[in-house]
């Protein structure tokens, strides 16, 4: 009895394996307008798609094939059995009005031929909204725009000032395309932008949009932080996309029916300009009431920590103050409020270091380190340091406060204090060495017969110290001027900062880290332009830099090269593996030459 049951179960299983597979046909529209494109699908399911072979499409008599067959597949393994589905899709255009029959397609599955059912289709008179049709290819511009386009997808359309807005740019296509090229990058006027991490190679996935099936790929992802309130707009992202379509053959060609086959069909390539949609963002201002005095514009969620490396010091001994701000938000624009130290402390310029993660949400930390030097002895109290930010979850301002610090400043050896006489310990010690007291002992003057000639070395020995002192005074005045003028300081240090970024780019190229390589190149070029033109980081855009260069009568050829190089850098950041090593070197040389030419431009001298 058990053997009989096993035989029955084995028969049922074998029946499902042999006859459970399905191969059907479907169309996304049963009635279409003249010259309107539609899609036809032939789908195999409930079987091992690796055993499929010899797919034979119908002739599509009376209809025009724009693209196909395009394949999409899925597989799953259940209890050790492989099952999946495979779809062959075609993009079709009906150029003549009437009723048509799409004949059966067939496919071989493990030696068994599977056939789909015929499909009925009506082509009716279309509307007059179609744009001009390419006579050779039989496809309109409107159809191209529906087949290949870019979507700019914001995660929000209304945000607070300083809040992160994430915009994803996706390329959609339901036809065959070749490698796209950037035509125009979007501009983010009124935003601070941070490029988010995306795969280095474009990866297409099947996605439904407006009830239609497309292959979609993320081509750019950016985090935007609005620096002002109001209604802000993102300009379109434009790509030049080569679209591969099937060309029309001569009606007198005796091989016309044969070459209508999708495998042998002749194709043409059309350059299509795909544009993303414009995006409007409503930015609400931060509350104006109860704004802490220590608030400097930070929005997000942060932690704050302050440490001193020592509390007991000698007079004139340096103390290192280390502050760290970490959390989620625009790390690059974080800054401390002005810190007030007690009288008798000299403060030096801070050193800043950033560690930022640019995945879906911008987060990380900023370390700010500076040195203070006590000039007056005694016990000094430093009040708590404060950092404030706007918490989006609490809809309120939050102030973080450090502990107060007590510093014991000792006079040091010798008991001399700077405030006693206006001299430092070193000054007073030197006085004891260089004063010659009056000698009261008897001595005789010796008469010299001839006065020695004054040597050249003696004269130089008098001139050099005086020249050195004069140069030191000029240098000190220049440093004081720069310290009080941040714009001038950035202008003077622009070349140094750019060369540092270029050096980091060169090291990244040696390690084949192309993402960092192109980020450093962009940082070198854009940072140099911002420093030379006096544009703050939060307000910097390439368009604004170009406008200022034109106002300073910079050569048009140089301006054009800046635009081209910036576009190349952005494209390389978007698809670094698509740029060869030779092109990488050319872009590096172009950025370096542009920086040198701008640096030597008379019009930019201050």
ABEGO torsion letter per residue (X at the ends): XAAAAAAAAAAAAAAAAAAABBBBBBBABABBBBGBBBBBBBBBBGBBAAABBGBBBBAGBGBBBABOBBBBBBBBBBGGBBBBBBBBBBBBBBABBEBBBBBBBBBBBGGBBBBBBBBBBBBBBBBAABBBBBAAAGBBAAAAAAABBBBBBBABABBBBGBBBBBBBBBBBABBBBBBBBABBBBBBGBBBBBBBBBABBBBBBBBBGGBBBBBBBABBBBBBBABBEBBBBBBBBBBBBBBBBBBBBAABAAAAAAABAAABBBBBBBBBBBBBBBBBBBBBBBABGBBAABAGBBEBBBBBBBBABABBBBGBBBBBBBBBBEBEBAAABBBBBBBBBBGBBBBBBBBBBBBBBBABBBEBBBBBBBBBBABBEBBBBBBBBBBBBBAAAGBBBBBBBBBBBBBBBAEBGGBBAAAAGBBAAAAAAAAAABBBBBABBBBBBBBABBBBBBAAAAAAAAAAAAAAAAAAAAAAAAAAAAABAAAAAAAAAAAAAAAAAAAAAAAAAAGBAAAAAAAAAAAAAAAAAAAAGBBAAABBAAAAAAAAAAAGBBAAAAAAAAAAAAAAAAAAABAAABBAAAAAAAAAAAAAAAAAAAABAAABX
